[in-house]
Amino acid sequence: MATLEELTDRIRRAAASEAGPAGLVSSIKLDLKGEGVIHIDGAAVTNDDLPADLVVTVALKDLAALGKGELDPTRAMMTGRLRLSDMGLAMRLQPTIQSLFSKAA
């Protein structure tokens, strides 16, 4: 399993490749349940605990499983392994988020 630093770097590279008109237009904070935070705002990716349009709360191991397609996002939400601060925004950002996570896995 990747460390917080490794995952942050992978997401940073993925976010840089998603930058542009069709890229991420809302900020996302990954709250890794006490294992750290990854804040994504366009191509800027940090471990700063900043406000974000969407907060995704998920354990680091579950985030890795989501990125690899080993954990179904719906099942993760239903079992409490994944929480979203704004379901509507998450649904609109889903293709971009999935792309970022799959590149980071």
BAFI-3210 file (N, C-alpha, C; in Angstrom, 3 decimals, decimal comma, padded with zeros to 6 digits):
// residues 105
n [1|2|3|4|5|6|7|8|9|10|11|12|13|14|15|16|17|18|19|20|21|22|23|24|25|26|27|28|29|30|31|32|33|34|35|36|37|38|39|40|41|42|43|44|45|46|47|48|49|50|51|52|53|54|55|56|57|58|59|60|61|62|63|64|65|66|67|68|69|70|71|72|73|74|75|76|77|78|79|80|81|82|83|84|85|86|87|88|89|90|91|92|93|94|95|96|97|98|99|100|101|102|103|104|105]
n.u [000,851|000,495|002,229|001,166|002,598|003,499|001,044|-000,004|001,829|001,322|-001,350|-000,934|000,535|-001,430|-003,475|-002,227|-002,154|-004,833|-005,440|-006,750|-009,366|-011,319|-010,724|-010,459|-012,679|-013,613|-012,693|-011,289|-011,152|-009,459|-010,078|-008,325|-009,045|-007,557|-005,074|-004,014|-004,351|-005,353|-005,395|-006,964|-006,899|-007,595|-004,689|-003,119|-001,939|-001,852|-000,874|-002,197|-004,642|-007,154|-010,176|-012,691|-014,642|-015,766|-015,686|-014,190|-014,341|-012,389|-010,630|-007,106|-006,364|-008,805|-009,185|-007,133|-008,079|-010,449|-009,393|-008,108|-010,233|-011,121|-012,873|-016,197|-017,671|-020,342|-021,022|-019,079|-019,970|-022,471|-021,726|-020,390|-017,710|-016,937|-017,507|-019,277|-019,297|-021,010|-023,257|-024,455|-022,554|-020,440|-021,444|-021,530|-018,802|-017,834|-016,732|-014,236|-013,078|-012,901|-011,101|-008,791|-008,326|-007,930|-005,594|-003,903|-003,750]
n.v [-001,184|002,229|005,023|008,064|010,194|009,102|008,571|011,161|012,319|010,793|011,523|014,215|014,207|013,034|014,955|017,105|016,199|016,257|018,891|021,916|023,050|021,011|019,913|019,464|021,473|022,098|022,171|019,480|017,652|015,033|013,325|011,319|009,787|010,267|009,541|011,495|014,219|015,021|017,634|018,829|021,125|022,031|021,781|021,964|020,213|019,339|018,560|020,045|020,963|022,271|024,217|022,818|022,305|019,789|017,207|014,186|011,460|008,850|005,824|005,317|002,792|001,989|003,963|003,350|000,844|001,632|003,129|001,124|-000,305|-002,352|-001,991|-001,196|001,947|002,585|000,511|001,016|003,471|002,724|001,033|002,704|003,137|005,095|008,506|011,385|014,906|016,353|015,062|015,610|017,258|015,462|013,519|014,966|015,406|012,882|011,398|012,714|012,484|009,680|009,179|010,492|008,960|006,405|006,755|007,283|004,956]
n.w [000,000|-000,759|000,665|002,337|001,229|-001,216|-002,467|-002,602|-004,371|-006,683|-007,197|-007,601|-010,028|-011,666|-011,485|-012,718|-015,322|-015,878|-015,978|-017,410|-019,708|-019,521|-017,123|-013,532|-011,830|-009,368|-005,918|-004,020|-001,042|000,370|003,128|005,061|007,286|009,793|008,851|007,370|004,977|001,690|-000,444|-003,274|-005,784|-008,719|-010,567|-008,372|-005,696|-002,379|001,038|002,815|005,200|004,048|003,334|001,145|-001,859|-002,044|000,265|000,749|002,719|003,612|004,307|003,867|002,803|001,711|-000,208|-001,967|-002,827|-004,094|-006,218|-007,672|-008,520|-006,958|-004,921|-004,759|-005,271|-004,508|-002,749|-000,832|000,180|001,212|003,268|004,946|004,587|002,917|002,768|001,678|001,372|-000,226|-002,149|-004,668|-005,976|-005,974|-007,720|-010,122|-010,483|-010,739|-013,081|-013,463|-010,914|-010,698|-012,768|-011,791|-009,439|-010,509|-011,960|-009,878|-008,464]
ca.u [000,000|001,254|002,224|000,484|003,449|003,466|-000,288|-000,098|002,613|000,584|-002,516|-000,392|000,829|-002,705|-004,186|-001,540|-002,561|-006,252|-005,591|-007,247|-010,785|-012,166|-010,170|-011,149|-013,032|-013,977|-011,662|-011,639|-010,277|-009,537|-009,807|-007,941|-009,400|-006,448|-003,815|-003,594|-005,284|-004,870|-006,253|-006,799|-007,550|-007,032|-003,433|-002,432|-002,228|-001,050|-001,357|-002,736|-006,038|-007,844|-011,570|-012,864|-016,028|-016,199|-014,828|-014,348|-013,735|-012,132|-009,341|-006,092|-006,453|-010,032|-008,944|-006,336|-008,961|-011,342|-008,606|-007,807|-011,480|-011,355|-013,954|-017,276|-017,980|-021,681|-020,929|-018,275|-020,841|-023,528|-021,130|-019,749|-016,270|-016,757|-018,510|-019,155|-019,946|-022,000|-023,517|-024,719|-021,272|-019,679|-021,981|-021,085|-017,356|-017,487|-015,780|-012,914|-012,561|-012,531|-009,896|-007,692|-008,064|-007,391|-004,201|-003,146|-003,683]
ca.v [000,000|003,467|005,951|009,322|010,985|008,478|008,789|012,584|012,544|010,191|012,365|015,468|013,953|012,808|016,233|017,927|015,720|016,576|020,350|022,457|023,382|019,885|019,383|019,618|022,873|022,236|021,628|018,243|017,282|013,640|013,171|009,916|009,242|010,295|009,202|012,673|014,914|015,421|018,710|018,961|022,321|022,080|021,033|022,130|019,111|019,491|017,844|021,069|020,756|023,487|024,013|022,342|022,191|018,417|016,463|012,739|010,836|007,452|005,341|005,222|001,477|001,962|004,828|002,551|-000,177|002,324|003,479|-000,094|-000,947|-003,497|-001,615|-000,485|003,178|002,522|-000,378|001,714|004,467|002,045|000,420|003,741|003,210|006,296|009,544|012,552|016,082|016,878|013,978|016,174|017,664|014,224|012,877|015,758|015,267|011,460|010,952|013,289|011,866|008,299|009,245|010,815|007,841|005,265|007,076|007,309|003,613]
ca.w [000,000|-000,893|001,787|002,055|000,343|-002,542|-003,029|-002,921|-005,582|-007,812|-007,472|-008,156|-011,441|-012,351|-011,559|-013,714|-016,650|-016,039|-016,008|-018,674|-019,715|-019,116|-015,891|-012,264|-011,606|-007,962|-005,041|-003,325|000,066|000,788|004,555|005,137|008,599|010,734|008,183|006,634|004,097|000,371|-000,956|-004,722|-006,316|-010,068|-010,624|-007,087|-004,782|-001,165|002,222|003,707|005,566|003,609|002,943|-000,228|-002,314|-001,770|001,188|000,651|003,886|003,274|004,784|002,826|002,141|000,911|-001,353|-002,910|-003,393|-005,025|-007,401|-008,423|-008,916|-006,081|-004,012|-005,442|-004,537|-003,904|-001,583|000,173|000,814|001,976|004,454|005,749|004,325|002,114|003,033|000,807|001,957|-001,169|-003,099|-005,994|-006,552|-006,211|-008,927|-011,272|-010,619|-010,720|-014,109|-013,209|-009,692|-011,020|-013,585|-010,883|-008,546|-011,239|-012,283|-008,631|-007,857]
c.u [000,891|001,164|001,456|001,290|003,418|002,123|-000,478|000,640|001,905|-000,616|-002,062|-000,100|-000,466|-003,468|-003,548|-001,946|-004,032|-006,478|-006,060|-008,740|-011,678|-011,714|-011,042|-011,412|-013,483|-012,859|-012,204|-010,644|-010,530|-009,120|-009,568|-008,047|-008,208|-005,101|-003,292|-004,701|-004,591|-005,867|-005,937|-007,595|-006,949|-005,795|-002,642|-002,877|-001,275|-001,595|-001,865|-004,222|-006,814|-009,314|-011,643|-014,345|-016,616|-015,193|-015,199|-013,607|-013,635|-010,766|-008,387|-006,183|-007,706|-009,901|-008,142|-007,207|-009,950|-010,620|-008,310|-009,063|-011,809|-012,483|-014,959|-017,645|-019,351|-021,664|-020,138|-019,113|-021,875|-022,991|-020,391|-018,252|-015,918|-017,875|-018,210|-019,897|-021,056|-022,216|-023,744|-023,429|-020,428|-020,155|-021,524|-019,587|-016,907|-016,522|-014,360|-012,284|-012,096|-011,251|-008,669|-007,316|-007,463|-005,937|-003,315|-002,950|-002,416]
c.v [001,240|004,297|007,207|010,146|010,429|008,724|010,245|012,888|011,976|011,042|013,695|015,302|013,759|014,114|017,142|017,497|016,009|018,081|020,812|022,674|022,252|019,301|019,656|021,100|023,134|021,636|020,415|018,037|015,818|013,584|011,683|009,348|009,128|009,960|010,374|013,207|015,155|016,429|018,909|020,176|022,571|021,210|021,158|021,034|019,229|018,580|018,826|020,813|022,049|023,192|023,568|022,275|020,819|017,771|014,989|012,150|009,342|007,059|005,181|003,889|001,378|002,850|004,078|001,497|000,435|002,631|002,289|-000,809|-002,171|-003,242|-000,785|000,767|003,154|001,658|000,305|002,756|003,793|001,425|001,422|003,855|004,453|007,262|010,741|013,716|016,626|015,851|014,512|016,578|016,431|013,532|013,633|015,575|013,818|011,028|011,459|012,660|010,443|008,257|009,527|009,609|006,661|005,510|007,043|005,914|002,880]
c.w [000,000|000,390|001,381|001,055|-001,087|-003,227|-003,431|-004,220|-006,808|-008,203|-008,068|-009,656|-012,237|-012,521|-012,598|-015,120|-016,931|-016,173|-017,381|-018,603|-019,234|-017,783|-014,675|-011,995|-010,173|-007,116|-004,285|-002,195|000,383|002,244|004,774|006,548|009,540|010,114|007,357|005,750|002,765|-000,169|-002,433|-005,181|-007,697|-010,115|-009,327|-006,122|-003,597|-000,074|003,267|003,953|005,311|003,318|001,481|-000,561|-001,977|-000,839|001,071|001,846|003,623|003,840|003,600|002,078|001,276|-000,328|-002,416|-003,587|-004,384|-006,327|-008,284|-008,918|-008,075|-005,087|-004,783|-004,635|-003,859|-002,661|-000,462|000,905|001,708|003,263|005,335|005,545|003,509|002,453|002,154|001,444|001,071|-002,281|-004,516|-006,700|-006,861|-007,481|-010,178|-011,543|-010,791|-011,820|-013,868|-011,979|-009,982|-011,841|-012,709|-010,026|-009,286|-011,647|-011,048|-008,042|-008,227]
res [m|a|t|l|e|e|l|t|d|r|i|r|r|a|a|a|s|e|a|g|p|a|g|l|v|s|s|i|k|l|d|l|k|g|e|g|v|i|h|i|d|g|a|a|v|t|n|d|d|l|p|a|d|l|v|v|t|v|a|l|k|d|l|a|a|l|g|k|g|e|l|d|p|t|r|a|m|m|t|g|r|l|r|l|s|d|m|g|l|a|m|r|l|q|p|t|i|q|s|l|f|s|k|a|a]
***
